[in-house]
Amino acid sequence: MKNGVYSLLKARFLIEDDSIKNWRFIVFLIVLAIVMIANTQRFEQKVFKINELTNQVKELRSEFVDRRSELMKLKMESTVSEKMLEKQIFPSTVPPIKIKVKKAAEKSFFQKLWQ
């Protein structure tokens, strides 16, 4: 037991004749660890990007709601009439009348021929 631990601490498994198998396994583990670290890094970058975009969407949505409410206030009849009073334009007291235009019926070929 003492000799086994001593050889492990001296890393004899790395310098013996059949140590190529051990080196391949160690290199495989190192490459696997590097791939895992890179994958974790990419995942965290994507999480940060998603969080940033979510915050941006919230800000744009609130700005949209503010602008929409502002537009609704500007479109109100009372606001428009106040703006027109400054230019001496007053609202009409007579309600509007709908004008209907009748389309003339097209004459057929024979009707045009007999005229």
N, C-alpha and C positions, 0 to 999 in steps of 0.2 A: 504494500500500500504506500509506504513511504517513498519507495523508488518510483512508483507510478506518478505521484503528485510532483515529485522532484523533476521528473522528465517532462511533465506538463508545464511546469513553471519555466524550465529551460527552453521550451518550445522545440523539443527534439522532433516532434511530429512534422515540423516544417522543414527540417534540414536532413532528414533521413533519405534513403534511396527511393522509397515509394511515396515521397511527399508530394509528387505532382498531383495526385488525386486530391489531397488536402488543399493545395493551392487553388485548384480549379473550383472546389467548393467554396473556398473563402472569397475568391473573385466573384463567383456567382452571387454570394450573399451581399457583397459590396454593391454590385450592380443592381440587385433587387432593392437594396436600401435606398440607392440614389433615385431609382424609378419611383419608389413610394414617396420620397421627399418631394420630388418634382410634381407628382400627382396631387399631393396635399397642397402644395403652393398654388397650383392652377385652380384647385377647388376654392381656396380662400380668396384668390383674386376674383373669381366669378361671383362669390358671395358678396364681396365688397361692391362689385359693379352693380349687382342686382339691388343691393341696399341703396346705393346712390341713385339709381334710376327710379326706384320706388319713391324716394324722397322728392325727386324732381317731378314725378307725375303728381304727387300730392300738391306741390306748390303750383303747378300749372292748372290743376283742377280748381284750386281755391281762387286763382287769378281769373279763371274762366267764369266762375260763379260771380265774382265781384263785377266783372265787366258786363255780364248778362244783366245783373240787377241794375247797373248804371244805365244800360241801354233801355231797359224797361221804364226807368224813370224819365229818360229823355223822350221816349215815344208817347208818354201820357198826353192826353189832350190838354190838360191844364198847363203843362210845361210848354207845349208848343204854342198855346195861345198867349202865354206870358212873353215868350220870345217874339211873337208877331206884334204884340202891343208896342214894343220898342220901335218897330218899323212902321207904325201906324196902320197895321193891317188887322182888321177886326173879324171875329167869327161871323158867319152868315146867320141871319135870323130866319131866313126862309130855308126850309128843308130841301135837299136836292131832289130832283125829279129824274127818274130813269127814262132814258130815251131809247126807244126800240126802233131799229132800222129793219124794214122788211126787204128781203132780198127779192129782186125781180125774178120771176120764173123764166127759165130758159125755154126758148121756143125750139120745137123740134125742126127737123129738116123740112118737113112738108109744110109746116106753118110759115116758115121763112120763105118757102117757095111760092106760096099763094098770096103773099103780100105785095 
